[in-house]
């Protein structure tokens, strides 16, 4: 399924500490060096992703959803931007 998601990561990002008390609706958390499944590649970074828009039919529909996500999560995204290890 296509769509739009927000991803934050970094070599030294302590994602678990950042997400304690976070209001973001996280879809996936990943850790550097861990594999996805038995045959998966090891993750290059530590981080998380959040689905912002799952509407794969129209960019015209996704844009307002992305803008709403940014506005609704402005405070948390500002905290993320200043968080150690996020690149």
Secondary structure, DSSP 4 states (H G I P E B T S, - for coil): ---EEEEEEETT--HHHHHTT--S--SEEE-TT-BSSTTPPBPSSEEEEEEEE---S-HHHHHHHHHHHHHHTHHHHHHHHHSTT--
